[in-house]
């Protein structure tokens, strides 16, 4: 059975069953022009904080928008586990694809990190990423938005000491096999860090090891940032137990951090 089309309502918690509301202009346009909903159609509403409601379209008007009436509501349980994906911001609009995929995989938090070799211009894009997250949650059926942080310098982010009882992991070609990361996010909060296209500097790599990160390899090839982020998300969200992490090896003369193709 096809799931009803979903639409975002930020203040859904303020409404009760039987009440009517007008969808905001963006959601109304999606409902009437893209999905072509008409009076009597059944849709689903969500607020990104776990509240989900079923509703019926009561009116569509080119000028007044789309009005719906709530027929039932419920609170969805938060997802199991909690993966914080800390990542360099890739060039162009590739971060949008990263956010979209992370939402579909169930990543709980996305922390854009500014490294010494990061691409300039990572700030001022958070609002766009938030909108991408809304659309990804609508499409995937996810009921809880991921937290998307403002970009932060690596040193500042490490100083914040994000909780990670299930492990801190740094994507690195010389790290442990991916099995070490498997299922970590299902056992509790964990953190996975993906570096920039030019790799981490020696001092950045050392700072990550000092902060308790273990290295993990993601395959036999050098991955783009967004591909590495996808691989981390898939492996960390897998069911099943993982073996103990392999201790990180000392840094060699060159940075062993994940390098991504430009």
N, C-alpha and C positions, 0 to 999 in steps of 0.2 A: 504494500500500500504506500502510495506516494506521500511523503511528509508535506504538510502545508508550507507554503512560502512563508518566510520569516522576515520580520521587520523590527527595527530597533526603536524602543521608546525609553528615553532616559529616565522619566519620572513614573515608571510603571508602578512602583511601590505605593504611590499616592492614590491609586485608583482601586476601586472594588468591583466585584462581579456585578454586571448589570449597567455599569456606567458607560458612557460613550466618550470618545476623544477623537480629535483630529490628528492624523499623522503629520509629522513635520514636513515641510515642503520637499525635502530630498527623498524621504521615505515614501511620501505620497506619489511623487513622480515615478518612483520605482514600481509602486503597486499598480498605478493606473496606466502608465505609458509602456513600461517594460513587461510587467507580468499581466497586464490587461485585466485586472480584477474588476468585477462589477458587483452590484448590490446582491447580497445573499452569499457571496463567496466566503469560505472559511480560511482564516489565516492564523499565523502564530506570531506573538509578540514576545520580546525578551529585553531585559535591561542590562545585560552584561555582568550582573552581580548575582545571578542564580535564579532570578524570578522569571517564570515563563507563563504566558497566558494564551488561551485560545480566544479568538474573537471572530465576529461576523461583520462583513462590510455592510454598512447601512446606507451609505451614500457616496457617490463619486461625482465631483463637479470640477470642470476645468479651472474655475476661479477659486472655489472654496476648498479644494483638495479632497481628501479621502477621510470619511468618518467611519469609525468602527465601534462595535459594542462588545465588551468583555463578556465571555460566557463561562469561563472557568480559569483558575490560575493555580500554580503550584510552585514550590521552591525546589530547584534541582540541587542535588548534592555536589559539592566541589569535586573536581577531578582528583584521582588518587595520585599521590606523589607531588613533587614540585621541582621542576627543572628551571633553574635560572640560566639562560643562555646569554653569556657576556661575549660580545663580538665586535670586531672592528666593523666600520661602516664601509661597504663596497662602493665603488664608483657609480655615478649615474643614478638610475632608478632601481638598481639591483637590490637595495635595502628593502624596497617595497615587496619584492618577491620573497625575500628572506622572512619578513614579518608575516606575510600571508602563509607561507609554509609552516612557520613556527606555530601559528595559531591552529592550523589543522592538526599538527602533531600533539598539541596539548601543552606546549611550553607555558609555564606559569609566569615567567618574567623575562623580559628582554632588556639587557643593559648595553647600550651602545658605548663602546670604549674608544677613547682617543689614545693611540699609541704614537711613539716618536715617528714612525713611518706611515702614519695614517694619511689618507687622502684628505686634503683641505676641504672645508665647506661641509662639515658634518652637523653643524648646529642649525637650528631654525627649521628643522624638518619634522619635528615630533608630531605636530598636528596632522600632517599628511599620513604619518605612520599609524596614528590612532584611527584615522578613517579607514585605512587599509585593514586594520584589525577588525573593525566593525563589519566590513563586508566579508571578511574571511569567516567570522563567527556566524554570520547569517548563512553563508553557503554550507559550512561544515556541520552545523547543528550544535556548535559549542555554546554553552550558556554562561560561561565566566570569561570575561576579558582577561587577556594577559596584562600584567603591569609593564608599561614601556617607560623606562627611565629617560631623563635627559642625558645627552652624551656627557661622559665624565672622563677625565684623565685617568690612566691606569693606576697611578700612585694613589689618587684620591679614592678610586673605587676599591682598591685593595685595603685601604685604611678603614673603609666602612665595614669590613669583615662580614660579608653576606653569609647568613647561616647555611651550613652544608654538612649536616651530620652523615649524609650518605656519600660524601666525597666531593673533592674539588679536582677537576680534570682540565688539563691543558692539551689541546690538540697539537701533536708534535710527531714528525716523521720517524723519530727515533724512540718513541714511547712504547708502552706495553701494547699487547694485542687488544683489539676492540672488545673482546670478551670481558676484560676488566671493568668496562663501563656498563655492560649490558644490565638493564633493569634497575640501574641506580635510582632513577627518578621514581620508581614504584615503591622503593623502600623508605623514601623520605626526601627532604630537600637536598638538592645537590646543585653544583655549579659546574658549567662547562665553558671554557674560554677558548675563543678562536681568534687568532692574530690577524694582522694586516697583510696586504699583498707583499710587502717587502720583508715580512717576518719580524719577530721580536728582536730587539737589540739584546746584547749579552746582559746588560744591567736589568732590563725588563724581565728576561727569562729567569735571572737569579732572584728577582723580587717575587716572582710567582712561586718558585720553589720554596722560598722562605715563608711564603704565606700558606704553605701546605698543599700546593697543587702537585698532583701526580700526572705524568705525561701519558698520553694514549695516542696510538697511531690510528688513522682512519682508512688505511688502504695502502696500495703500492704506488700511488701517483700523487702528485702535487695537486691539491684541490683549490678551486676558487673559494672565496670567503663564504658565499651563500651555499655552495655545495658542501663545504665542511660543516656548516651550521646544520644543514639538513641531515647529514650523516650522524652528527652528534645527537640530534633530537630523536632520530629513529632508534639508534642503539640504546640510548638512555631510557627510552620509554618502553623497551621490550619487556615482556613478562619474564619472570624467572630470576634466579639468584645469580650473582656474579662472583667469581673467585676474588680473593684478596688482591688489592692493587699491587702492582710491581713497583718498588721504590724507584723514584726518578733518578736517572744517572746524572753525574756531574756534567756541567756544560763543557763542550769542547771549544776549540779555538774559534769556531764559527757558530753563529746562532743556529740551534736545531729547531727553532719554533716553526710552526706551520707556515709554509710559504704558499701564497695563492697567485695564480696567473693573473696578470693585468687584464 
